[in-house]
Structure formats: C-alpha cells, structure tokens
C-alpha cells in the first residue's frame, strides 16, 4: 500500500500540532495518507474539490479538523459520500465547544463521525477501523495495537497491587 487511503485536512496551520497526532497513528499502523490545509470558509472551492475528487484519487476515509465553528468536516461531508471523521479543535473563546457542536450536529443524510475535542488520535484509529473491513493487514495491526494496550494495562495493574 503506497497510495494514500486517508486524507487529513485542517483549517489552518495552527491546527497542525493536534492533527499530526492522527498522522502519527496512521504511520504506526502503516496506513498511507496525505495531509493539507483547506479552510471551509477561506478556501471553499479548494475544500469542495478535495472532497469531490477524493474517491477518484483512491482516498477511502477523510479526517477533518477545525476549530471554532468553522465546520470543515461538515462542508467536506456535503461534497462526498466517503466516511468523514470530524475532529473539533480546542480554540477561541469557547475552547472547542463551538467546534464540537458544529461537527456533531449534522442534518440527516450528511453524517460526520465525530471524536472528542482534540481527539485526532481517535480519529485515526477510527479511520483504521473503517479501513480494516477491506484491508486485513490493517485489521491485524489494529488488533496487535489493542493487545499491546491490554498487556500494558495488566502490567500496570500488577505493579499497582504491589504498592
């Protein structure tokens, strides 16, 4: 797999510190992706083109992160039937609550899967779960990751009981 399967978009470069956490997870899982900036309001044509052309370019899942009520994920979802995962980002006077509401409150027929505020890691894990339906190697990596997590927690529990 070398062709990007996941497209990560963010509204501005200030979103990169959070959104690169999604890229880190995809790298760990061996899932090819591309990442770019495309504002729903400042670059609306570019954003629409990304969404409209994603499937034809081989993209299978889109992760979109934006702060305030920018609603990048919703705009993308309105232009594609691919799965869109929204990452509301903590910013502005409302600390991400506005981004959360605008991402999760979608009209019927235009769904956006929404993770927690600044939840870029979980957005990537969700993208991997979606892709695992089609790609057994991603399913195996995801299960391996979860098994490591389970073992780690059991070890920590043992150490805690010793105290």
Secondary structure by P-SEA (a helix, b strand, c coil): cccccbbbbbccccaaaaaaaaaaaaaaacccbbbbbbbccccaaaaaaaaaacccccccbbbbbbccccaaaaaaaaccccbbbbbbbbbccccaaaaaaaaaccccccccccccccaaaaaaaaaaaaaccccaaaaaaaaaaaaaaaaaaaaaaaaaaac
